[in-house]
Amino acid sequence: IQASGGLSDADIDQMVKDAEAHADEDKKRRALIEAKNHGEALVHSTEKTLGEYGDKVGEADKSAIEAAVADLKTALEGEDVSDIEAKTNALAQASMKLGEAMYQASQAEGEATGAETSGTNDDVVDADFEEVSDDDQQKSA
């Protein structure tokens, strides 16, 4: 019994050859898509972080980050993988200043709250205790 709607061996061989012929194009296309996705994600996260913590960095660093974001957005409109990757790396380097500023701000907040809470636990008392299981309570009842 054979299926009446199946592909012939010649059709299958032709499809395999087509797939092999387009494998290089597929790899290039995949690299482009991955580079664009990475770049777009970095642009999004950098813009969001810059909006929240932009006042924590110097004006020169902020301008450099904004310029790197604009350059990467321009590169993302094109199809040049190496250009997109280069601009992505440039933005990552520029946004490290923003990360440093965020870290310093969180450290300053941590030190301020740590100093406030360090003296509030003066009324802690150590006590001896004995653990009583449910079985012990039932036997004594």
Backbone as a printed PyTorch tensor [residue, N CA C, xyz], in Angstrom:
tensor([[[ 0.8520, -1.1760,  0.0000],
         [ 0.0000,  0.0000,  0.0000],
         [ 0.8960,  1.2360,  0.0000]],

        [[ 0.6240,  2.1470, -0.9170],
         [ 1.3670,  3.4000, -1.0020],
         [ 0.3970,  4.5630, -0.9350]],

        [[ 0.8780,  5.6590, -0.3280],
         [ 0.0580,  6.8610, -0.2690],
         [ 0.0200,  7.4880, -1.6570]],

        [[-1.1550,  7.8970, -2.0780],
         [-1.2890,  8.4420, -3.4250],
         [-0.8340,  9.8970, -3.5150]],

        [[-0.7000, 10.5940, -2.3960],
         [-0.3530, 12.0120, -2.4340],
         [ 1.0820, 12.2920, -2.0380]],

        [[ 1.9340, 11.3040, -1.9540],
         [ 3.2940, 11.4920, -1.4750],
         [ 4.2030, 12.0930, -2.5260]],

        [[ 5.3940, 12.4770, -2.1020],
         [ 6.3950, 13.0390, -3.0000],
         [ 7.2240, 11.9200, -3.6110]],

        [[ 7.6280, 12.1260, -4.8220],
         [ 8.4960, 11.1390, -5.4610],
         [ 9.9190, 11.3190, -4.9490]],

        [[10.7590, 10.3130, -5.1710],
         [12.1610, 10.3980, -4.7430],
         [12.8660, 11.5640, -5.4250]],

        [[12.5230, 11.8320, -6.6680],
         [13.1450, 12.9420, -7.3970],
         [12.7720, 14.2830, -6.7540]],

        [[11.5090, 14.4080, -6.3350],
         [11.0740, 15.6420, -5.6630],
         [11.8180, 15.8420, -4.3470]],

        [[11.9730, 14.7720, -3.5960],
         [12.6760, 14.8430, -2.3150],
         [14.1300, 15.2240, -2.5320]],

        [[14.7800, 14.5940, -3.5130],
         [16.1800, 14.9150, -3.8120],
         [16.3300, 16.3810, -4.2140]],

        [[15.4030, 16.8880, -5.0050],
         [15.4570, 18.2860, -5.4340],
         [15.3070, 19.2280, -4.2410]],

        [[14.4120, 18.9030, -3.3290],
         [14.2080, 19.7390, -2.1430],
         [15.4500, 19.7490, -1.2470]],

        [[16.1050, 18.6010, -1.1120],
         [17.3310, 18.5240, -0.3140],
         [18.4200, 19.3770, -0.9540]],

        [[18.5410, 19.3130, -2.2750],
         [19.5500, 20.1140, -2.9790],
         [19.2650, 21.6090, -2.8200]],

        [[17.9950, 21.9860, -2.9070],
         [17.6250, 23.3930, -2.7150],
         [17.9760, 23.8670, -1.3060]],

        [[17.7030, 23.0300, -0.3270],
         [18.0050, 23.3910,  1.0610],
         [19.5050, 23.5700,  1.2570]],

        [[20.3010, 22.6810,  0.6730],
         [21.7550, 22.7890,  0.7870],
         [22.2680, 24.0370,  0.0670]],

        [[21.6700, 24.3540, -1.0640],
         [22.1020, 25.5180, -1.8360],
         [21.8070, 26.8180, -1.0850]],

        [[20.7440, 26.8400, -0.3170],
         [20.3490, 28.0560,  0.3960],
         [20.8440, 28.0930,  1.8420]],

        [[21.6180, 27.1030,  2.2560],
         [22.0880, 27.0420,  3.6430],
         [22.9500, 28.2510,  3.9900]],

        [[23.8220, 28.6710,  3.0740],
         [24.6910, 29.8160,  3.3440],
         [23.8670, 31.0990,  3.4720]],

        [[22.8840, 31.2600,  2.5910],
         [22.0030, 32.4280,  2.6740],
         [21.2400, 32.4320,  4.0000]],

        [[20.7970, 31.2460,  4.4170],
         [20.0580, 31.1390,  5.6730],
         [20.9300, 31.5300,  6.8660]],

        [[22.1940, 31.1220,  6.8470],
         [23.1090, 31.4720,  7.9390],
         [23.3230, 32.9820,  8.0000]],

        [[23.4910, 33.6010,  6.8310],
         [23.6790, 35.0540,  6.7940],
         [22.4270, 35.7680,  7.2980]],

        [[21.2800, 35.2890,  6.8820],
         [20.0130, 35.8980,  7.2990],
         [19.8250, 35.7570,  8.8090]],

        [[20.1670, 34.5720,  9.3200],
         [20.0490, 34.3410, 10.7630],
         [20.9800, 35.2760, 11.5390]],

        [[22.2160, 35.4290, 11.0630],
         [23.1780, 36.3180, 11.7240],
         [22.6500, 37.7550, 11.7350]],

        [[22.0510, 38.1800, 10.6300],
         [21.4870, 39.5280, 10.5510],
         [20.3460, 39.7010, 11.5530]],

        [[19.4560, 38.7380, 11.5980],
         [18.3070, 38.8250, 12.5010],
         [18.7650, 38.8340, 13.9570]],

        [[19.7320, 37.9670, 14.2890],
         [20.2310, 37.9330, 15.6650],
         [20.9250, 39.2450, 16.0350]],

        [[21.6990, 39.7960, 15.1070],
         [22.3820, 41.0680, 15.3690],
         [21.3610, 42.1850, 15.5710]],

        [[20.3160, 42.1990, 14.7380],
         [19.2800, 43.2260, 14.8830],
         [18.5350, 43.0710, 16.2050]],

        [[18.2000, 41.8400, 16.5640],
         [17.4940, 41.6170, 17.8280],
         [18.3350, 42.0700, 19.0150]],

        [[19.6130, 41.7200, 18.9940],
         [20.5110, 42.1190, 20.0810],
         [20.6170, 43.6450, 20.1410]],

        [[20.7770, 44.2700, 18.9880],
         [20.8860, 45.7240, 18.9350],
         [19.6290, 46.4160, 19.4170]],

        [[18.4700, 45.9260, 18.9790],
         [17.2020, 46.5320, 19.3950],
         [16.9810, 46.3740, 20.8960]],

        [[17.3490, 45.2170, 21.4370],
         [17.2090, 44.9990, 22.8780],
         [18.1160, 45.9480, 23.6570]],

        [[19.3330, 46.1400, 23.1610],
         [20.2660, 47.0410, 23.8370],
         [19.7790, 48.4880, 23.7640]],

        [[19.2430, 48.8860, 22.6210],
         [18.6950, 50.2420, 22.4830],
         [17.5560, 50.4390, 23.4830]],

        [[16.6600, 49.4680, 23.5400],
         [15.5100, 49.5760, 24.4430],
         [15.9560, 49.6810, 25.8970]],

        [[16.8260, 48.7760, 26.3270],
         [17.2470, 48.7900, 27.7310],
         [18.0570, 50.0380, 28.0620]],

        [[18.8790, 50.4970, 27.1180],
         [19.6800, 51.6950, 27.3700],
         [18.7900, 52.9270, 27.4750]],

        [[17.8120, 53.0470, 26.5800],
         [16.9040, 54.1950, 26.6440],
         [16.1060, 54.1970, 27.9460]],

        [[15.6600, 53.0210, 28.3590],
         [14.8960, 52.9190, 29.6030],
         [15.7730, 53.3010, 30.7930]],

        [[16.9780, 52.7620, 30.8380],
         [17.8910, 53.0530, 31.9420],
         [18.3090, 54.5140, 31.9340]],

        [[18.5340, 55.0510, 30.7520],
         [18.9220, 56.4590, 30.6380],
         [17.7970, 57.3660, 31.1410]],

        [[16.5670, 56.9690, 30.8640],
         [15.4310, 57.7430, 31.3600],
         [15.3420, 57.7300, 32.8800]],

        [[15.6780, 56.5910, 33.4880],
         [15.5850, 56.4710, 34.9400],
         [16.7900, 57.0690, 35.6560]],

        [[17.9820, 56.8410, 35.1030],
         [19.2100, 57.2160, 35.8040],
         [20.0530, 58.2360, 35.0450]],

        [[19.4890, 58.8870, 34.0470],
         [20.2450, 59.8400, 33.2450],
         [20.8070, 61.0000, 34.0390]],

        [[20.1340, 61.3480, 35.1190],
         [20.6170, 62.4610, 35.9430],
         [21.8110, 62.0740, 36.8090]],

        [[22.1400, 60.7790, 36.8560],
         [23.2590, 60.3130, 37.6770],
         [24.5930, 60.3530, 36.9330]],

        [[24.5610, 60.5230, 35.6070],
         [25.8020, 60.5670, 34.8210],
         [26.0730, 62.0020, 34.3790]],

        [[27.3200, 62.2450, 34.0290],
         [27.6960, 63.5690, 33.5500],
         [27.0820, 63.8560, 32.1930]],

        [[27.0210, 65.1180, 31.8540],
         [26.4080, 65.5320, 30.5830],
         [27.1780, 64.9750, 29.3910]],

        [[28.5090, 64.9080, 29.4850],
         [29.3220, 64.3820, 28.3810],
         [29.0390, 62.9020, 28.1650]],

        [[28.9500, 62.1320, 29.2630],
         [28.6510, 60.7050, 29.1500],
         [27.2440, 60.4880, 28.6050]],

        [[26.3070, 61.2920, 29.0650],
         [24.9230, 61.1720, 28.6020],
         [24.8420, 61.4600, 27.1040]],

        [[25.5490, 62.4800, 26.6440],
         [25.5590, 62.8130, 25.2130],
         [26.1870, 61.6970, 24.3980]],

        [[27.2610, 61.1000, 24.9230],
         [27.9220, 59.9980, 24.2150],
         [26.9960, 58.7950, 24.0990]],

        [[26.2560, 58.5050, 25.1590],
         [25.3150, 57.3810, 25.1340],
         [24.1950, 57.6570, 24.1410]],

        [[23.6500, 58.8630, 24.1610],
         [22.5710, 59.2110, 23.2270],
         [23.0480, 59.1520, 21.7810]],

        [[24.2870, 59.5790, 21.5260],
         [24.8380, 59.5110, 20.1670],
         [25.0180, 58.0600, 19.7360]],

        [[25.4810, 57.2090, 20.6550],
         [25.6600, 55.7890, 20.3330],
         [24.3150, 55.1240, 20.0570]],

        [[23.2820, 55.5040, 20.7970],
         [21.9350, 54.9770, 20.5520],
         [21.4630, 55.3840, 19.1600]],

        [[21.6540, 56.6480, 18.8040],
         [21.2310, 57.1380, 17.4830],
         [21.9950, 56.4230, 16.3680]],

        [[23.3070, 56.2160, 16.5580],
         [24.1050, 55.5100, 15.5480],
         [23.6100, 54.0850, 15.3620]],

        [[23.3130, 53.4110, 16.4680],
         [22.8460, 52.0300, 16.3740],
         [21.4710, 51.9650, 15.7180]],

        [[20.5930, 52.8980, 16.0340],
         [19.2720, 52.9120, 15.3910],
         [19.4090, 53.0660, 13.8780]],

        [[20.3360, 53.9190, 13.4580],
         [20.5770, 54.1020, 12.0240],
         [21.1050, 52.8140, 11.4060]],

        [[22.0310, 52.1540, 12.0880],
         [22.6020, 50.9060, 11.5790],
         [21.5480, 49.8080, 11.5030]],

        [[20.5990, 49.7990, 12.4430],
         [19.5570, 48.7700, 12.4570],
         [18.6200, 48.8760, 11.2600]],

        [[18.5540, 50.0440, 10.6440],
         [17.7140, 50.2100,  9.4570],
         [18.3340, 49.5370,  8.2400]],

        [[19.6320, 49.2920,  8.2840],
         [20.3280, 48.6720,  7.1660],
         [20.4100, 47.1610,  7.3050]],

        [[21.2170, 46.5580,  6.4420],
         [21.3630, 45.1050,  6.4110],
         [22.8040, 44.6650,  6.6540]],

        [[23.6770, 45.5690,  7.1010],
         [25.0950, 45.2670,  7.2860],
         [25.3300, 44.7200,  8.6950]],

        [[25.5660, 43.4000,  8.7820],
         [25.7220, 42.7370, 10.0730],
         [26.9180, 43.2910, 10.8370]],

        [[28.0460, 43.4690, 10.1510],
         [29.2520, 43.9360, 10.8470],
         [29.0630, 45.3610, 11.3810]],

        [[28.3560, 46.2030, 10.6440],
         [28.0880, 47.5650, 11.1070],
         [27.1800, 47.5470, 12.3370]],

        [[26.1530, 46.7120, 12.2970],
         [25.2360, 46.6050, 13.4340],
         [25.9820, 46.1100, 14.6700]],

        [[26.8190, 45.0870, 14.4880],
         [27.5720, 44.5500, 15.6210],
         [28.5520, 45.5830, 16.1740]],

        [[29.2030, 46.3410, 15.2920],
         [30.1570, 47.3620, 15.7420],
         [29.4460, 48.4540, 16.5330]],

        [[28.2920, 48.9010, 16.0360],
         [27.5430, 49.9520, 16.7310],
         [26.9550, 49.4230, 18.0470]],

        [[26.5800, 48.1450, 18.0670],
         [26.0800, 47.5350, 19.2990],
         [27.1760, 47.5160, 20.3550]],

        [[28.3820, 47.1240, 19.9480],
         [29.5100, 47.1100, 20.8840],
         [29.8410, 48.5180, 21.3670]],

        [[29.7660, 49.4950, 20.4650],
         [30.0450, 50.8840, 20.8480],
         [29.0310, 51.3720, 21.8830]],

        [[27.7600, 51.0320, 21.6850],
         [26.7340, 51.4310, 22.6470],
         [26.9360, 50.7160, 23.9810]],

        [[27.3020, 49.4530, 23.9280],
         [27.5500, 48.7120, 25.1680],
         [28.6820, 49.3600, 25.9610]],

        [[29.7370, 49.7730, 25.2670],
         [30.8550, 50.4350, 25.9420],
         [30.4220, 51.7810, 26.5270]],

        [[29.6640, 52.5400, 25.7570],
         [29.2210, 53.8580, 26.2280],
         [28.2690, 53.7300, 27.4130]],

        [[27.4140, 52.7170, 27.3850],
         [26.4240, 52.5780, 28.4550],
         [27.0240, 52.0150, 29.7360]],

        [[28.2740, 51.5800, 29.6930],
         [28.9220, 51.1210, 30.9270],
         [29.0490, 52.2650, 31.9320]],

        [[29.2160, 53.4800, 31.4410],
         [29.2660, 54.6440, 32.3300],
         [27.9450, 54.7860, 33.0880]],

        [[26.8610, 54.4730, 32.3990],
         [25.5450, 54.5360, 33.0270],
         [25.4280, 53.4600, 34.1020]],

        [[25.9400, 52.2760, 33.8060],
         [25.9330, 51.2000, 34.7900],
         [26.7530, 51.5460, 36.0180]],

        [[27.9000, 52.1760, 35.8000],
         [28.7360, 52.5950, 36.9280],
         [28.0020, 53.6160, 37.7930]],

        [[27.3160, 54.5500, 37.1590],
         [26.5720, 55.5690, 37.9070],
         [25.4380, 54.9280, 38.7060]],

        [[24.7520, 53.9440, 38.1040],
         [23.6820, 53.2470, 38.8100],
         [24.2380, 52.5090, 40.0200]],

        [[25.3830, 51.8610, 39.8380],
         [26.0070, 51.1110, 40.9240],
         [26.3960, 52.0440, 42.0650]],

        [[26.9920, 53.1710, 41.7230],
         [27.3950, 54.1270, 42.7560],
         [26.1760, 54.6900, 43.4860]],

        [[25.1070, 54.9320, 42.7580],
         [23.8910, 55.4480, 43.3820],
         [23.2950, 54.4110, 44.3320]],

        [[23.2910, 53.1500, 43.9230],
         [22.7370, 52.1120, 44.7940],
         [23.6230, 51.8910, 46.0120]],

        [[24.9320, 52.0310, 45.8480],
         [25.8420, 51.9100, 46.9910],
         [25.6010, 53.0360, 47.9890]],

        [[25.4150, 54.2380, 47.4890],
         [25.1650, 55.3840, 48.3670],
         [23.8540, 55.1980, 49.1220]],

        [[22.8290, 54.6980, 48.4410],
         [21.5510, 54.4460, 49.1000],
         [21.6880, 53.3410, 50.1300]],

        [[22.4530, 52.2990, 49.7900],
         [22.6670, 51.1860, 50.7120],
         [23.3900, 51.6230, 51.9630]],

        [[24.3820, 52.4790, 51.8180],
         [25.1090, 52.9790, 52.9830],
         [24.2080, 53.8500, 53.8480]],

        [[23.3690, 54.6540, 53.2220],
         [22.4700, 55.5310, 53.9760],
         [21.4460, 54.7110, 54.7490]],

        [[20.8380, 53.7240, 54.1210],
         [19.8420, 52.9080, 54.8200],
         [20.5090, 51.9660, 55.8020]],

        [[21.7220, 51.5210, 55.5220],
         [22.4510, 50.6580, 56.4480],
         [22.7850, 51.3880, 57.7250]],

        [[23.1340, 52.6470, 57.6380],
         [23.4540, 53.4410, 58.8230],
         [22.2050, 53.6760, 59.6600]],

        [[21.0630, 53.8230, 59.0170],
         [19.8260, 54.0630, 59.7450],
         [19.3590, 52.8210, 60.4840]],

        [[19.4800, 51.6610, 59.8820],
         [18.9370, 50.4440, 60.4690],
         [19.9030, 49.7380, 61.3960]],

        [[21.1600, 50.1180, 61.4230],
         [22.1220, 49.3880, 62.2400],
         [21.8580, 49.5490, 63.7290]],

        [[21.2860, 50.6180, 64.1760],
         [21.0700, 50.8420, 65.5940],
         [19.6800, 50.4770, 66.0700]],

        [[18.8150, 49.9520, 65.2580],
         [17.4280, 49.7000, 65.6490],
         [17.2220, 48.3400, 66.2860]],

        [[18.1780, 47.4400, 66.2600],
         [17.9950, 46.0940, 66.7880],
         [18.5780, 45.9550, 68.1890]],

        [[18.4750, 46.9820, 69.0330],
         [19.0500, 46.9410, 70.3720],
         [18.2280, 46.0950, 71.3360]],

        [[16.9590, 45.8470, 71.0550],
         [16.1130, 45.1240, 71.9960],
         [16.0130, 43.6290, 71.7030]],

        [[16.9600, 43.0530, 70.9750],
         [16.9650, 41.6320, 70.6730],
         [17.4910, 40.8830, 71.8890]],

        [[16.7740, 39.8210, 72.2950],
         [17.1490, 39.0460, 73.4750],
         [17.2960, 37.5920, 73.0670]],

        [[18.3980, 36.9500, 73.4980],
         [18.5770, 35.5200, 73.2770],
         [17.8840, 34.7760, 74.4060]],

        [[17.2230, 33.6830, 74.0710],
         [16.5250, 32.9100, 75.0990],
         [16.7040, 31.4290, 74.8230]],

        [[16.6960, 30.6130, 75.9070],
         [16.7380, 29.1650, 75.7590],
         [15.3150, 28.6900, 75.5210]],

        [[15.1810, 27.6220, 74.7410],
         [13.8500, 27.0930, 74.4900],
         [13.9460, 25.5870, 74.3590]],

        [[12.8090, 24.9410, 74.5120],
         [12.7340, 23.4950, 74.3840],
         [11.6600, 23.1970, 73.3590]],

        [[11.9790, 22.3290, 72.4030],
         [11.0350, 22.0060, 71.3490],
         [10.1590, 20.8540, 71.8100]],

        [[ 8.8620, 21.0080, 71.7070],
         [ 7.9180, 19.9920, 72.1360],
         [ 7.1930, 19.4870, 70.9020]],

        [[ 7.1970, 18.1780, 70.6860],
         [ 6.5230, 17.6240, 69.5130],
         [ 5.0660, 17.3370, 69.8390]],

        [[ 4.2530, 17.0890, 68.8500],
         [ 2.8340, 16.7990, 69.0390],
         [ 2.6390, 15.4940, 69.7990]],

        [[ 3.5270, 14.5030, 69.5810],
         [ 3.4120, 13.2130, 70.2610],
         [ 3.5710, 13.3830, 71.7630]],

        [[ 4.5150, 14.2190, 72.1840],
         [ 4.7380, 14.4490, 73.6110],
         [ 3.5240, 15.1170, 74.2410]],

        [[ 2.8730, 16.0030, 73.5490],
         [ 1.7060, 16.6960, 74.0890],
         [ 0.5280, 15.7380, 74.2420]],

        [[ 0.3560, 14.8030, 73.3020],
         [-0.7600, 13.8660, 73.3660],
         [-0.5710, 12.8620, 74.4970]],

        [[ 0.6580, 12.4260, 74.7630],
         [ 0.9210, 11.4650, 75.8360],
         [ 0.6220, 12.0750, 77.1970]],

        [[ 0.9440, 13.3450, 77.3710],
         [ 0.7320, 13.9790, 78.6670],
         [-0.7340, 14.3540, 78.8860]],

        [[-1.5560, 14.3270, 77.8680],
         [-2.9570, 14.7230, 78.0040],
         [-3.8510, 13.6200, 78.4510]]])
